[in-house]
Amino acid sequence: MEIVLVGKRAEARVIRWSKVIGLALALSVILGVGMAAGYRLISGSWELRVAMMGVWSAVIVVGYGTIAGLRAPLSKLRSLP
């Protein structure tokens, strides 16, 4: 399965904001909860900072994917309907 964040339509780059925001939110929840739960298992206490690290790491991953799509040549981008 491939999630297209940046594509082309009529020889112009198009950012699919609904996919970018949806993926960032989904990854933020998964990584935030996962990192907080893992920290809880290891240390025995809850720490909000660890959950926020998961949220920020998800935002960074999605941001990197979006920027990589914007830097790619137009010929390498997928055509959007």
N, C-alpha and C positions, 0 to 999 in steps of 0.2 A: 504494500500500500504506500502510496506517495501523496504527501500533502503539498499542494502547490500554493506557495505564499505569494510569489511574483510570477506573472506570466506576461504574454503579449497578446494584444488585440489590435488589429489594423496597424501593425508595425509601431506600436507604442507600448511601453511598459505599463503594466497594471498591477497595483498592489491589492491583493484580496484581503481587505481589512477585517472582514468577518472571520476568515480563517486565522489571521494573525492574532487577533484578540482572543478568539476561542481556544486556540492552541496554547497561548500564553496563560490563560486562566486554568485550563485543564492541567497543564504541567505544573503550574504554581501550586495547585491543590495537592496533586500527587507528590511532588517533591517536598513541599512544606510539611505535610502530614507524615510522610515517610521519614524525613530527617528528624522531625520532632519525636516520633515514636521510637526510632532507633536510638536517639539520644536518651530517651526515657528508659529504654531497656538497659543501656550501658551504665548510665550514671544514677538512675533512680530518682531523678527530679526533672520537672518540666522547665524548659527554657525557651522563651519567646524568640530570642535572638537566633537560635538554631532553625526554627521554623521560618523566620524571615530570610535566612541564608538560602533556604530551599526555594522560596518565592523569587528572590533576586536571581538565583542561578537559572531558573526557568525563563525569566524575562531576558536574561543575557543570551541564552541559547536561541530563543525565538528571534531576538533582535539580530543576532549573528546570521541566522538563516535568511532573514529579510534583506539584510545588507549584502549578503553574498548573492542573492537573486538580483538585486539592483546593479551589482557590479558585473554580472555575467553578460556576455554579448547577446544581442537580441536573437541571433540565430540559435542559441542554446536554450532559450526559454520555450516553454510549452505554449501552444496556441490555446487561448480561452474562447469559449463559445460566446 
